[in-house]
Amino acid sequence: MLALLPIAAPALPLDEAGKYVAGAYVVFLALIFVYVAIMAAKLQRIERELHELASFAEQGNGEPERERVTADV
């Protein structure tokens, strides 16, 4: 009975199916655009934070701080 399902539901005519194909492409491209915009915003934020960290490191006195190791007794 399931083998007859494609026969019972014929395909859309090409003039009607073209609208749906075009709509699917528009939605797909919109999703790609949103994804790229989000990734660009994240990259810009990471670069800004990296520059802030680099400037913070340059403002130091030039000597690395030594951590004190304390033994828990």
C-alpha positions in Angstrom: 0.0 0.0 0.0 2.9 2.4 0.7 4.3 1.8 -2.7 1.3 3.5 -4.2 1.7 6.7 -2.3 3.9 8.5 -4.8 1.4 7.7 -7.5 -1.5 9.1 -5.5 0.4 12.4 -4.8 1.6 13.7 -8.1 4.4 16.3 -8.2 3.6 20.0 -8.6 3.7 21.5 -12.0 6.9 23.3 -12.8 5.3 26.7 -12.9 4.0 26.3 -9.3 7.0 24.5 -8.0 9.4 27.3 -9.0 7.9 29.6 -6.4 8.6 27.1 -3.7 12.2 26.4 -4.9 12.9 30.2 -5.0 11.4 30.6 -1.5 13.6 27.8 -0.2 16.7 29.4 -1.7 15.8 32.8 -0.1 15.3 31.3 3.3 18.5 29.3 3.0 20.5 32.4 2.0 18.9 34.4 4.8 20.0 31.8 7.3 23.5 31.8 5.9 23.6 35.6 6.1 22.5 35.6 9.7 25.1 32.9 10.6 27.9 34.9 9.0 26.8 38.1 10.7 26.8 36.3 14.1 30.3 34.9 13.4 31.6 38.3 12.3 30.3 39.9 15.5 31.9 37.2 17.7 35.2 37.6 15.8 35.1 41.4 16.2 34.5 41.0 20.0 37.3 38.5 20.4 39.7 40.7 18.5 38.8 43.7 20.7 39.3 41.7 23.8 42.7 40.4 22.5 43.8 44.0 21.8 42.7 45.0 25.4 44.7 42.1 26.8 47.7 43.0 24.7 47.6 46.6 25.9 47.1 45.5 29.5 50.2 43.2 29.2 52.3 46.0 27.7 51.4 48.4 30.6 52.9 46.0 33.1 56.3 46.7 34.7 58.0 44.2 32.4 58.7 41.6 35.0 56.4 38.7 35.4 54.8 38.3 38.7 55.8 35.3 40.7 53.1 33.3 42.3 53.6 32.3 45.9 53.3 28.6 46.5 51.9 27.8 49.9 51.7 24.3 51.3 48.5 23.4 53.0 49.5 22.0 56.4 
